[in-house]
């Protein structure tokens, strides 16, 4: 019974991640390149910045998900909020690559893996807590 609950949770989490990705991509497809990079005001982020931030977070959190802290040394979070040399094409490639890292690490998880803990920013999380943390983070930005 426990294994079935974990499998159901994992299946639902993967479906939710795929749904949020698809929802974001449908919205992004509706805007021009100019709108993609536009800042509405000084306190807001452009769609390009949101894409870059989500992709950076995805890559950091899901690379070596079970074995390394979710905040990787290669990540420069502050640079995710600057788009000086980025193109829409380069950002969407980063987006796709980063989502693939998530799916490549989430889909193979076994029920045994759900007994493990991981760290994110040196804080211990169960696998479910880590997945929920990322689901809420991405849905917040995409919504």
N, C-alpha and C positions, 0 to 999 in steps of 0.2 A: 504493500500500500504506500509506504513512504517513497519508494523509488518512483511509483506512478505519479505521486504528487510533485516530486522534483522534476520529472520529465514534462509534466503538464506546465509547471512554472516556466521551465526553460523554453518550451515551445511557444508559450504566450509571450515571454520576454522577446524572443527573436521576432515574432510577428509584430510586436509593438515597435521594436527598433525599425523594422522594415516599413511599417506604416508611417512613422515619423519622418523617415528619410524620403519616402514617396510624397508625403504631404509637403515637405519643404521644397522638393524638386518641382512639384506642380506649381507652387507659388513663384518660385524663381523663374520658371519658364514664361511667366506672364509679364516680366519686366524687361525693359531694354538694358543695354550695357550701361547707359548713363544712369538709369534708375538703380541698377545693381550697386553702383559705387556712391550714390548720393547720400549725403548726410542730411537728415531732416532738420536737425538743429545741433548745437554744440554739445548737447548732453546725450545724443543718440548715436547708435552705431549703424553704419550702412549694412545692407544685406551682404556685401562682400566681406565685411569685417565679421559678421556673424558666421558666415560660411567658413572663414579662415579660423576663427576661434573654435568652432565645433570640430573642425577637422584636426586642429592641433590637439585638442583635448582627446578626441578619439584615438589618435596615433599614440599619445602618451599613455592613456589609461589601458589600452588594449594590447599594446606591444608587450610580449612576455607577461601576459595578464596574471598567470599563476606564480611567476617566479621573481618578478621585480616590482619595486614600488611603482605605483601608478603615475607618479610625477617623475618623469624621466629627465636625466641630465641634458638630453638633446633638446628639450622643449624650452623655448623662450616665450613665455606667455605674453609678455608685454609686446612683443613683435606681432602678435596676432591681431593687435588693434591698430595696425598701420598697414596701408595697402599701396605704398609708394611705387613699387616696382612690380606689382601683381597685375595680372590680366584676369579677366573672367575665366578664360580657358585654363590658365594655370591653377586658379583657385578651385575650379570644378574638378580638375584632375586630382588635386590634393584631397578634396572632399571624397571622391570615389575611392582613392587608395586607402584613405583612413577608415571609411566605412567597411571596406573589405577586410582590414585588419580586425575590426570588431567581429565580423561574422566568422572569420578564420579562427578566431580564438574562442568565441562563444559556442558555436555549433558543435565542436568536438567534446565539450565538457561532458563528463560522465557523472552519474549520481554520486560516485565516490569523491569526485572533485568538489562537490558541494559540502563536503565535510571539512574542507580546508579553509584557511583564512588567508587574506592577502592584505597588503598595506597600500594606502593611498595617502600621500603626504605624511608618511610615517604613522598613520592611524590604522589600527587593525579593523578589518571588515570581514564579515562572512561573505561568501560568494553572492548570496541573495542581497545583502546590504550593498555590495559594490554594484551589482546590476541595477538595483533600484535607484541608487545614487545617480548613475549615468542616465537611466531612463528619465528621471525627473529633470536632470540638467538639460538634456537635449530637448525635451518637450517644452521646457520653459523658454528656451531660445527660439524654437521653431514656432511655438504658439504665438 
